[in-house]
């Protein structure tokens, strides 16, 4: 934080008026469920994105970032369009949306800095979107309800960036609380904060270090497949979302889905939603072993039915299953590379990391990155300036 303040001074010859922070997230369980109207269980992590910012009087938005060389300087206007694949499209999309909603904004000097691995499935994009929406809200007293900040950010990801994501990531980075998992109903946006007490275990994040981009991935294809499966089931079933359907009903009506691939996709969604509810129950009973077992089941379903895993993520989970002091693991986020999470005995993390690195390297050719993460707070202004 001291760094970003200094760097801001170097670039803008003044000290920033504010520094805001927005986290990344991991999803504990409930994958590819949010756009199917079911329950998910993400939490905010302590890594994320910072924004040092001051208002200016020349009605110019200056975008700078310590992680990327590209910069942008844009006069205040009625709307903006996405330009290429540059990082500043994310905050620019938010600015565009806030202006479209009729909120009064004016020039800003901005310096962003993130410590999340980019494109690794920890929601670096939701982090920067929510950060910008929150900063605009605070700086121009827009009085946006928190849920509006999450919804604006999702809309930008869907329409400005072009990824059909659900609400999970933006909601998690907005509403995260320390040591709490968020049990979110993605249809109603009702949520509960569940104490995530891991006792002798740590939540470990493992980056496959396989780069991938959500927009380029098969994410939008899965989204469309779920829509097609729902459409087929709706011929006989009264459901708004795939997650409105329970497993028994699905088994009786799955004949309506002609394509076996679509049937597998729907089965994953419906069974994963069921697992989330079970996971919430066992978490309440403090039964971490059972929670870990559900994580393994979730991974299996994502691998076999939803087909969004891959050799890198599968290798990590395979190692975890053989490691005695790991009680559960799964891929987290969209998949196709990115990160896995695991519950590992706190005293064994070093040994776990070493064993995993060897196992993984032998098969994949390079090492993964292993780090223990804290479950942290959602978007906020940093104090102590
Ligand atoms: C990405 C999307 C989320 C969610 C997950 C999969 O992170 O942004 O909306 O769909 O994938 O659970």
Boltz pocket constraint, residues with backbone or C-beta under 6 A from the ligand:
constraints:
  - pocket:
      binder: B
      contacts: [[A, 27], [A, 30], [A, 31], [A, 32], [A, 33], [A, 34], [A, 35], [A, 121], [A, 165], [A, 166], [A, 167], [A, 168], [A, 169], [A, 333], [A, 334], [A, 335]]
      max_distance: 6.0
